[in-house]
Amino acid sequence: MAELVIQTEKIKENIKSLSDFFEKYNIQWSLVTKVFSGDKEFLKHILTDDVIEKINSVGDSRLTSLRNLRAVNPNMRTIYIKPPAEVYADEVVEYADISLNSSLSTIMALNEAAGKQGKIHQVIIMIELGELREGVNRENLMSFYEKVFDLPNIDVIGLGSNLGCMYGIEPNYDKLLQLSIYKELISSRFNKDLKFISGGSSITLPLINQGTVPKNINHFRIGEAAFFGVSPLKNEQFMNLHTDTFEFRANIIELEKKKIVPEGVLSDANIGHTADFSDTDRHETTVKAILDFGMLDVDDEDLTALDSDIKFVGITSDMMVVDLGSNKTKDGKKKYHVGDEIVFKTNYMAVARLLNSKFIDKRFV
């Protein structure tokens, strides 16, 4: 069976390095673990006491994942990192210390749920800054805060924004300065001190090094940099973080020399994704390998073979075909055999899907 190999020590080193980095700039941060979908084995391997000691909270966007966080470490401070559905207010209060919110009726429901459970639930209100995802419209922000500050079981601890996740709106000094100004306006108007201005995610990290983050932006929500070592703005390595934290290994289950161009009438009945081919290749052959995974497990576009000579041919629900060319080494020996593994580098979405597939083994090293 194909397997995802997870380099736990490298991930833990990344998290500790980020904690030291944020501490240097007096910034609190939340570790976002949603790529792992609440996998308990991962949580036990990665979120050890020495790793999370400098993290403000650990967050996810799924209630089942937060429940697993609580099961692994009941004392872990948790954050629900998307506006919750009103119907799940009781569960959100039970499993999350903090939640990000943009709906007044949902906060009212959280207030009621917290009262029933004898808790004070903390919320960060999200503001719309151009990404057109979650966030209260700016012209409504003051009236929104006015209605939530006096709720008895809700502690409004901050203001936040989300940039770069849907339309890729680039975080910059001007956007973050707007967030900073709204914090000052709210504090002045209501005589309330908002503890956190949650100004960014992994995409915003390079701005800290550049000195282009307003000083009162003091909270970040980080996932991709911790687990993949990169800032997604330009998909570049951040600091000296490890980027070789995951690899996907698939088994060769067939290896044959076959034609490049399929024979017969092509129809719309195919269920697979295939590479383009040219009629000039109609009589040419290459060595093709079939691998033991398919599009139910992962999208081929999220994988990159470590061997640059390997080319994508096609993928169906449970098998992938790759082109090995001549399948010869420089000295003429056979390069791959049936039973050998093909190794792929994975991006964020590949890991998220592979971890959700029940047909893929997971190995922690």
C-alpha positions, -999 to 999 in steps of 0.1 A, spaced: 0 0 0 12 35 -8 23 55 23 28 90 35 60 94 55 59 121 82 92 135 96 80 142 131 113 155 145 117 180 117 82 193 122 88 196 159 120 216 152 100 239 129 74 246 156 100 254 182 119 276 158 87 296 151 80 299 188 114 314 193 109 337 163 76 350 175 89 354 211 117 377 197 90 400 182 67 397 212 40 381 191 16 353 203 7 326 179 -17 297 174 -6 265 157 -32 255 131 -33 217 127 -62 213 102 -40 197 76 -39 166 99 -77 164 103 -74 156 140 -54 124 135 -47 113 171 -15 95 162 -1 128 148 -13 148 177 5 124 201 37 124 181 39 162 175 21 181 203 44 171 231 47 194 261 81 208 251 67 217 216 36 235 227 49 253 258 53 286 240 22 284 218 -8 304 228 -33 279 214 -37 250 190 -64 254 164 -85 236 139 -115 242 117 -133 209 125 -151 201 157 -141 164 155 -104 176 153 -109 199 184 -125 170 202 -94 148 195 -71 177 206 -90 177 239 -88 139 242 -50 139 237 -44 168 260 -73 180 281 -53 211 293 -44 223 258 -57 257 250 -77 255 218 -90 278 191 -117 272 165 -103 290 134 -134 296 113 -168 311 121 -188 283 137 -222 271 126 -248 284 151 -263 250 155 -230 237 170 -226 264 196 -226 239 225 -198 218 210 -177 249 201 -179 261 237 -171 226 250 -140 220 228 -127 255 220 -115 281 244 -115 307 216 -134 310 183 -132 334 153 -165 350 146 -183 372 121 -220 365 129 -239 382 157 -265 355 160 -238 329 164 -221 348 191 -255 351 209 -257 313 206 -222 309 220 -231 332 249 -261 310 257 -241 278 254 -213 292 276 -238 302 302 -252 266 303 -217 252 307 -206 277 333 -179 291 311 -166 323 296 -160 318 259 -135 340 242 -140 354 207 -120 372 181 -141 392 157 -131 390 121 -132 420 98 -135 421 60 -103 436 45 -108 426 8 -105 389 7 -142 385 6 -142 354 29 -152 357 66 -154 391 82 -177 418 93 -180 446 68 -160 476 80 -190 500 80 -208 477 104 -179 470 127 -187 495 155 -223 486 158 -213 449 158 -189 453 187 -214 474 206 -238 445 206 -213 419 218 -192 436 245 -218 433 272 -227 396 267 -221 380 302 -205 348 290 -185 362 261 -150 377 264 -142 397 233 -104 394 232 -95 406 197 -99 417 162 -87 397 133 -85 394 95 -79 367 69 -60 375 37 -45 353 10 -67 322 14 -94 325 -13 -86 352 -38 -49 355 -27 -52 391 -16 -17 399 -6 -12 410 30 8 442 32 15 471 55 -15 491 44 -39 462 50 -25 454 84 -24 491 93 -62 492 86 -66 464 111 -45 483 136 -65 515 132 -98 497 137 -85 483 169 -76 518 181 -111 531 171 -128 502 190 -107 507 221 -113 544 221 -151 542 214 -159 515 240 -130 519 265 -121 483 260 -86 469 256 -85 442 229 -58 418 239 -51 404 204 -49 418 169 -48 386 149 -31 398 117 -21 369 97 -11 334 87 20 318 71 15 341 41 22 372 63 54 359 80 79 376 56 65 410 65 78 405 101 114 401 89 109 431 66 97 453 94 65 461 76 40 447 103 25 474 125 37 470 161 4 462 177 -3 432 153 4 407 180 -12 374 170 -6 350 141 -24 318 131 2 295 115 -1 261 98 18 258 65 51 273 78 51 250 108 45 218 88 60 226 54 86 252 62 73 277 37 54 310 34 28 305 6 30 340 -7 58 330 -30 60 294 -18 95 300 -5 113 285 25 109 307 56 140 312 77 158 279 80 127 258 85 127 222 73 108 218 40 114 181 36 89 171 62 67 148 42 72 123 13 47 101 -4 59 66 -15 39 46 -40 45 10 -52 50 0 -88 24 -27 -94 30 -31 -132 59 -21 -154 56 -25 -192 66 -9 -225 35 5 -240 24 29 -267 23 67 -260 -10 73 -278 -41 51 -269 -58 30 -295 -94 32 -305 -121 59 -304 -117 83 -275 -149 91 -257 -162 112 -228 -167 80 -207 -132 80 -192 -130 87 -155 -94 95 -153 -72 126 -158 -46 123 -185 -17 142 -200 -18 156 -235 -3 136 -264 6 143 -300 -4 123 -331 33 123 -340 39 99 -311 12 75 -324 37 47 -331 62 54 -303 65 35 -271 79 41 -236 81 22 -204 51 29 -182 46 21 -145 13 17 -127 13 29 -91 -10 19 -63 -30 51 -56 -56 72 -74 -76 104 -75 -97 92 -45 -65 96 -25 -48 127 -39 -48 151 -69 -18 144 -92 -12 181 -95 -3 183 -58 25 158 -62 60 162 -77 82 131 -84 117 134 -69 130 117 -100 126 145 -126 127 119 -155 93 106 -144 63 121 -163 26 120 -155 5 100 -179 -29 95 -163 -48 88 -131 -81 70 -123 -99 64 -91 -74 39 -77 -43 38 -100 -18 63 -114 2 58 -146 36 74 -151 61 74 -180 96 62 -171 110 69 -206 135 41 -214 137 31 -177 175 29 -180 202 43 -159 232 62 -175 251 29 -176 223 11 -193 209 -9 -163 172 -12 -156 162 17 -133 129 5 -118 114 -29 -112 79 -41 -102 78 -37 -64 100 -6 -63 88 26 -49 83 60 -66 88 89 -42 69 122 -45 72 155 -28 39 167 -15 23 201 -10 -3 212 16 -33 199 -2 -17 166 -10 -9 159 27 -44 170 37 -61 145 13 -36 117 19 -42 119 56 -80 116 50 -76 86 27 -83 53 45 -64 36 16 -30 52 24 -7 41 52 8 68 75 43 63 89 59 86 115 97 86 116 
